[in-house]
Amino acid sequence: MADLPRPALMEAVTSLAKRRGIAFQSSEIYGGLRSSWDYGPLGTELKRNVREQWWRSTVQLRDDIVGLEAAVIMSPKVWEASGHLEVFTDPLVECLNCHQRFRADHLPEPPTCPNCGQTAFTQPRNFHLMFKTNMGPIEDAENTVYLRPETAQGMFVDFVTIQQVSRKKIPFGIAQIGRAFRNEITPGNFIYRLREFEQMEMEFFVEPGTDEDWHEFWIRERMGWWTDLGIREENLRIREHDPDELSHYSKRTVDIEYRFPFTDWGELEGIANRTDFDLKAHQEASGEDLTYFDQENERRYHPYVIEPAAGVDRAVLAFLLDAYREEQAPTAKGGTEKRTYLALDRRLAPTKVAVLPLSRNERLTPEARRVFDLVKGEWMCDYDDAGSIGRRYRRQDEVGTPFCVTVDFDSLEDAQVTVRERDSMTQDRLPIDDLVAYLSERL
């Protein structure tokens, strides 16, 4: 099995995602909306599994991190205090020939229009990335609000409340998964760069002076999360931000980058040392005390914050790309044929088990349905009786289903089924009564 060339890999994964309903163009019957994607049945499950694995490792398995679900629309004073209203911009230029607009810092050197090839552009001007809307019936400046460009600020403005109700002592974290919105100039590359996307962010509050050690700790932890879920180490790297690209709040930021097919490396997750910038900024703007009281040492201080922030959509794309496989597999007639499969970690697979009656014979259906009822309460399962058994295996392989359970005519006599594993295609025959235990050990 050889890896596909990178452009071909991106095309193959995008085609598979659209064909199998993992992700497809939003509003497609009206011509679609640029860089807006809907997730179908399989994509919904894959996204849910990514979120669940992040939440499990970040919140469930730790006793020093709690969750939050903050509102998408917050007081505009939040964005004024955080600096977003002032500095959350990108440099925009317009081609003087075709009048397409691009981010100035994304153009090659010398600047050349990706659309028409001309080299004449307007001077760069700042383009604000926040979506603006109005709250209430009257559209005026007093009713202007913004869709949040990140989930982080809710965790800062709720810091004191969360610390008090959870009774957590520093160091502790607040985690959140939610929608964010950025009016990107040049979105694209399937679900890589979107205007509406989902973030998995955590703010870890630490004592000043311990922040650098905690930053290193979370870089290691987050790198381990990606590799544990199957991303190959050679497709990941850690990139240090140069001083001139650091955000206004950052003391140090590193990106975990993935070798996406459409670029040399692309950001998968950022891990920033935000210092005490946010808590101090919101305290000054609101007049509320956002310090932490250290009872043991009888002192107050503003904690420093370490922030791992990953995008759910980019994670889904990276997992799909890294899991995509093509190989020649044997057929029942002794030949070979191309087999496409997703070698997804079993924790991420949208469907865990597929129940496949050998045929639609009326004698097999009741027993196959009984087996399906047995496993569907434990995992997301699929029941498929359309087409040849070989073709159904291929359909399940293509979407990464780890196990297929075949009910045949012998099952009616011996109460056993055949379980086929996705990657190796090996098969085990076992009693139906042992099926749930067998799958539980492997899932």
Steps between C-alpha positions, in 0.01 A plus 500: 500500500657830389393848606325704233670814362392793714273678245336167414448427871311825555284437194428142609401596855285792384325275248444229760364751750249637251402162355439335836337799666778581746504867395345677204426850376249695706195646321598293196157517334551878479851476361666470840666756725875535472691318773183389673464124555237274650591177677289198408421193712855361498666840534277584795612185680867557415487855634318385812766236562782755460330730749438214743863389491620855563252544786589163647873571509469866598216492754377152589839344576633800691390641836638850436294605194128578483267584214314809383251577225497876452271703275602565139383863516662691785509864603697702243700633794660154524656542155601857570683394818660195339646709217308326224318812384832676455743237375300205362570583135678361194671702224283499185607587144303508176631395160471800267435271202233248612399679823523184712606564860766312692689507826821687430704267720376192308623618158828363359813710460493697281123552548309331218124460468401131540194567284637679191877511541533879499729680747327834561313535832350772713679601818421268795218607728384339820197273471315424824436130557209521744142449385284793603126479560226679694311396811141616517268660245700819437820492297727764648837528671353451847360159402809371319630163616749250361513127439793377706824441306629263771354316798774612741353827625202332666743306719677819605192707586353202692829416673403612850155340486635167375782498757259565784229250405750224413719579806809431291841621611763619259626338285167413338337532159173586330415314179246580230392369162296736287440693182709798396477729198766682299437698185799346321613668179614179331327196647538168324670160474182311584440520879846637584422872507138590574312811601285299740695236687522317830775535760624281784668744738629477854633777723734366768555752781837479675710691749731756334850359483373147435355587159798394288510151653124461457529618139750222428274251680199583281706492181599141583145406607338635188756345267436167670124534449535521122741206473296286741201537268697382200664801336841387375788680670673577171195706399519721811744765610525776761565849366607789719341839422748770408492810723346713224203261453403459865148610590469814709432293813766233452832449678567186296294295254572173323289332234453130453500476122388224266639421156182584307508416127431857386786663692834399647364529853176636642392589851310229685514641852649805669637490855554849639630655819251785529657632824255696717399731215134398473409502869669837554334646190152388605555616858601845381206526257233359732619625836454148644772326698626208290790401722547161666540483878770260609386404852813308593727799431235766568553693180308597189627487145390478139578148375690441181316293240614217275258447210488191277253579220410257221243508221253214477466535122874498440532200731238313296687580178835390644357173632337426161818576306723299730264200501441478124636180345490334158626146438448193284286246685416138406157419357285189547591390145873497571586834341560842651321834501562845641386537858453846651471523875536747787737366765338721763568438866205299624408774746447740208328271250149635423347151493654240730316187384313406182259206503479333159259215428646283226195578287148640528361150541192512721648230725812709574338837563348428846829358634705786349264753657535326835877529477468867402275567800762331719783737402328829417449581867876490554640676192403694191411223256383456144273235348572440133339229285528661153731339245759225515679435827832598342364832383358568845837427660656759268234758588572458870878504446469828311353679803724335757259256670729282720284185510246334273278223641363257241189292568479199264290186467731308736414762762146364506637159601802574722407848639837636389607797287813597307680816611733666247762755608553798271878544472615138482175362351539196731182322607397331824202270551342529843170443684249782485484496880872590511479776239460801730788389724720432196435845354533675836855370537592648163299821502 
